[in-house]
Amino acid sequence: MSPAARWAAVVLVLAVAGAVALWPRSPDPVDQNAIPTRTMPTTDLDAARDQAALRPCPRGPADVQGPQVLRGLTVTCLGDGQPVDVASTVTGPAVVNFWATWCVPCQEELKVLDAYAQEPGAVDVVAVLVESKEADGLELLAKLGVRLPSVADPADGVRRAARVPRTLPMNYVVGADGSLTQVTDPVTFTSVEQVREVVG
């Protein structure tokens, strides 16, 4: 190859490289496997709260703080969207129920707990929503007709602090002394009578 031909080849390669570098590029490709997330506007959440019509989250006396392991943990009260110290909502005696929208057995148990909570002399029952969005939880509670006081624990702080197993549903009884005892028999409440027996 003559020197002139070699220079021509070099110039051609540089010209192509420059064209590629300056060529307009499309934005980053969209990940087709990405799961779309739906963020519900505040106004829609307010409507969902109205539809669910949950009973207010209980607030214990200022001098009674509930289980030690839960103190200082802030969650959202599903009924009004306000932050609340979870320990103040479960001053004993009380029942704490952990549930998620995808958990089928949770749905029937929520109905049982709601029926128990409306009986005279029943202790407070507070439902803790985990692994689920507030909007989805409110929608399901409205569909089930369950009005239990409920809090949302999206960061899983309550479950980690109480060392709650990943299995759902899961129930705990809070004693008058602030103790937190896991309910293992029955694993899932299927009748109001069972709740009465466990609470004592």
N, C-alpha and C positions, 0 to 999 in steps of 0.2 A: 504494500500500500504506500502510495506516495505521501510525502509530508503534507501536501495540500488536502489529500483525502482524509488523512488522520485528523487534521484540524477541523475539517468539515464535520467529521463524526463527533468530535468533542463538542463543537458548537451546537450540534443537533441534540446531544444528550442534555446539555445545560439548558437548552430552550425547553425541552420536554419537562425537565425537573422544575423549572420556573413556572411553567403553565400549571403543573399539578399543584404546586405550592399556592398559587394564586386563585385556583379554581374555587368558586363558591361551594361551601359545604352545607349540608342539611343539619338541622339540630341533632342532638344525640338521639339515637334510636330509642323507641319506646319499648320497655320490657314487657313483652306480651304475657309473661307469667306473673306480673305484678298483680296483687289483689287490690282492687279499688277500695278505698275507704270512704265511707259516707259520714260526713260531719253534719250533724243536725243543728240548724241555727237555734239560737236561744229561744226565739219566739215559738218554734216548733216544740222545743223541750217543755216550755211553759204549757203549751196545749196538751202535751202528753201527760204532764203532771196533773192538769185539771181532769183529764180523762181517767187517769188511774185513781184519783181521789184517795190517796193513801192516808192512813191515820198519822198524826204528827209523830216525829221521833221523840221518844221520852227523854226528858232531861232530869236527871236525879238532883237531889239537893247539893248545894255547893260543897258541903262538908263530906259528901259520900262520893267516892271517885271510881268505884267499880274495880275490876281486876287490875292488879299492878302491871301486868305485862302489856295491857292495852292503853295505859295512861299516856297522854301526849300524842296519840295517833289521831290525826284529823282525817275524816272522811266526809263524803257529801250525803246529806239527808235527801233521799230520793223524792220525798213528799214536797219539799219546798226549795231544794237546790242549795241550801245553806250549809256551810261547813260546820261540823260538829265534832267534838272530842268523843270518840267512840266509847271510851270507858264511862262517860257520863250517861250514855244511852242504855247501858246494861248494868246498872247498879242492881245487885241481887235482892231478892231472888229473880231470876230471869232465864229465858231460853234464847240462845243465839243460834240461828240457822244459817249455814253457808250454802249458797245455791248459785246456779248459772243458767242462762237461758237455754243452752243446748242440752241441759240435763233433764231427761224425760221423767225419771222418778221424782225429781225435785218438784215438779208441777203438782202432782197429787199430794205430796207432803205439805206443800205450801197451803193447800186448801184445808188440810187437817189442822195445821197450826193456826190458821186464821179462824177456824171454827172454835178451837180451844180458846184462843185469845179473847173471844167475845163472850165467854162464859163468866158468870159472876165469880169473883174470887180468883180468876186466872192471874198468873204472874205475867209480867211483860214478855212479849216475844218480839225479837228484832231480827229481821232477815238481812243478811249481808250478801250483796250481789258481787260475784267475782267473775273474772274472765269474760265479761260481757259489757256492752256499752249501755250507758244509762237509758238511752232512748229505747233500746230493745227490751231492757228490763221493765221499764214502765209500760211498754206496749203489751208485754206478756202478762204482767200483773193485772192490767185492765181487762184483758181477754179472759183471764181466769176468775175475775171478780174477787181477787185477793186484795185486801186493804191493809195488810200488815205494815207497821212502821218498818221502813227499809233504808239501808245505807248502801252506797256504792264504794267498793274498794278496788278501783282499777289498778292501783300499784301493788296490790296483794300484800300491803303492809300489815293488815290485821291478821291475815292467815299466817304470814311468816312469824309474827310476834307470838301468836298463840300456838305455833307449831302444828297447824291443822294439816292433816294428810291431804293429798291431792284428790282423794276419792270424794265424790259428791253424790247425794247431799251429805252434810255432816252437821251434827248438832252438839251443842254444849249447854250445860246448866251452870249458871252463875249463882253461887251460894250467897247468903246474906253476909258472909264474911269476905266476899270478893273472890272466893275460889272459883276456878274454871275447870269443870269436869266434863270430859268427852262422854257422850252417850254412845254406848256400844250395844246395848240391848233395849230396844230394837235398833238396828242400824238405820232403818227408815221408819218414821211414824206412819202408820196406816189407819189409826183411829184416835179419836180424842181421848179415849180411856187410857191409851198407852202414854200419852203426854201427861195426863194427870198422875199416873203411877210413877213416872220418872221424876216429875217435879216434886211429888210428895205432899 
